[in-house]
Structure formats: structure tokens, C-alpha cells
Amino acid sequence: VAKDLGLQLLELSDRTLRILNKGRTQYFALHGKTGHLVTAERIDREQLCRLVEKCVLRCELIVEGQM
């Protein structure tokens, strides 16, 4: 995430960062030491997308502060 935003890892830790996704379960998190977007919960495709061939999980990353 830091690389994609053109920020150094230390700059990313100085900002407020939120990951939003639909629903109650937070499936993604930001790894504090690497800045990588990682899975935070087990993702059960059969539970989330029972009858759908193409299963997509969308999330929104909000970084506060000037870019």
C-alpha cells in the first residue's frame, strides 16, 4: 500500500488509515511493519458467494492527510 501510494513506510504509519468493507467482518488489514494489505480473517468463499460464479470482495482504503 505504501509503495502504491508513493509513501515511505514511516509516512504511512504517521497517518490515520482505515480499511472499509461491506458487512460486519473485517477481512483485510494493513501489516504495520511491511505496509502490505493482508487478510485479517479466514475468507470462506462458499459462505460469501454461495451461488455466484465470480466472487469479489471489495474494500476501500482511506488515508487521512495530504498526499
Secondary structure, 3 states (H helix, E strand, C coil): CHHHHCCCHHHHHCCCEEEEECCCCCCEEECCCCCCEEECCCCCHHHHCCCCCCCCCCEEEEECCCC
